[in-house]
């Protein structure tokens, strides 16, 4: 269907699944007004349900898929959405991308993979701010924002005190988009595994619910409360098979009804792999493939035991080593990309130093426990040692520039 000419009518409904009373449809205008929550434990079929909604709705309005785990690339191709890899775009660039998508009615697939948790939140928040900040003349360009694993973008609790400010940004932005999106032509569908992990302020803005299998007590209690279930009905949530959900809300059903979601056109990329047994190899064959001898501790190499010294003697030994200047430069290069790793070859090109010098510097850093690395070979990799990674609080990039 031609997106440029298709009209979004007040009666637009799309097929979602089947209940005991017959087909169940999703009312798109009411979805835009009331948003939607899809919730179920791992394996319940929530991502498949989100996929079904996108496949049916994209003919009626611009669709944007927010994909923290990189599982919707084939769906993006199916609906003609442009994939935007967030790790390659500056934060303010994502805000501009969202503004342009609203202006020109462009379907997008925002891929958030390979980002650290704090970067995932700040970059998605910048993108949502752009959607919400579109000028009034573009509000008529309706957009449906479908977000998978939303608890990663608006967590109920911060992992640490350092993460608290980032969490507040993510929660505030997503809550704001849900609360103020209706008048600005933004509808939101949010999928999550754990209600207990998704910020309650976000959940409170979602008036339509598709609730699937739940395992954990806290999730069962919250899900039952959303559906108006008593304790006996709540136990039904522990018994639901994959693909079955209780549907409730203005865009779905006036009373909770059990629905089996219809199949999708595109297969779900993130499904659990089929079981595959271990290889049938002898112990000697396994050791040969692992090549464990080549992976021994580098502290056993050419400098012997002199760097096993502690305190000031270890520092003196490091400073007097001919490889110390190179080692310091390597540390400076590894710090901005922590906790990620790079290769010795990339370090050589980045620092414009011979590969032998890089190897000598890495050997020295390994001996004093400042870097995790491998013995010298063509595939040698390195990163900051764990004790140093814990002291690094900024992770602006994931690879050497």
Buried (B, 14 or more C-beta within 10 A) or exposed (E): EEBEEEEBEEEBBBEBBBBEEEEBBBBBBBBBBBBBBBBBBEBBBBBBBBBBBBBBBBBBBBBBBBBBBBBBBEBBEBBEBEBBBBBEBEBEBBBBBBBBBBEEBBBBBBBBBBBBBBBBBBBBBBBBBBBBEBEEEBBEBBBBBBBBBBBBBBBBEBEEEEBEEBBBBBBBBBBBBBBEBBEBBBBBBBBBBBBBBBBEBBBEBBBBBBBBBBBBEEBBBBBBEBBEBEEEEBEBBBEBEBBBBBBBBBBBBEEBBBBBBBEBEBEBBEEEEEEEEEEEEEEEEEEEEEEEEEEEEBBEEEBEEEBEBEEEEBEEBBEEBEBBEBBBBBBEBBBBBBBBBBBBBBBBEBBEBEBEBBBBBBBBBBBBBBBBBBBBEEEBBBBBBEEBBEEBEEBEEBEBE
